[in-house]
Amino acid sequence: MQTQTLYLSKPPPLTLHPAAVYLSALAPGSRPTMEQALNSIASLLTNGECDAMTLNWASLRYQHTAAIRTALMRRFAPATANKMLCALRRVLLEALRLDLISANDYAKAVDFKSVQGKKNLRGRALKSDEIAALMQVCVEDSAPQGARDAALIAILRGAGLRRAETVNLNLSDFSASIGRLERRSSRRY
């Protein structure tokens, strides 16, 4: 892969740099993660010689992005690779918006699939003695969080609700006088 055209000979103003424009539009909490992703991609393309601010993103073509996808797929879990590919697509979109790349070159450069992977379910079903031990810890906790956590475990275990259903419960779903919890089926989870 030729890298001479990938280096910026002179850094443009930040308002015209696709990576800088993309990063500035992100929430402060997302910015470091996506900047790190872009730095990794730039380093990957240039054997460690460029970072997000010194790579000429507008010079990327399909051969570059396809190679990036393959390398990320080999090095990272699918979710991480896809997050990094999302950042790449967004920087290329900013390059298009800034008129630094043609619509045709942009369309070709972003024409790659997301990384697919088998998603293993997290966690496992707890045994009865494990649930009892958790409940005991909650009972021994004199802070309000102890009672809260015990109630949450009881609702999850006793009512058989999924996490999403549980977090969407309202106080009005519980009838203290008859001890009944009513899950409304009209809600979207």
Buried (B, 14 or more C-beta within 10 A) or exposed (E): EEBEEBBBEEEBEEEBBBBBBBBEEBEEEEBEEBBEBBBBBBBBBBEEEBBBBBBBBBBBEBEBBBBBBEBBBEEBEBEBBBBBBEBBBBBBBBBBEBEBBEEEBBEBBBEBEEBEEEEEEEEEEBEEEEBEEBBEEBEEBEEEEBEEBBEBBBBBBEEEBEEEBBEBBEEEEBEEEEEEEEBEEEEEE
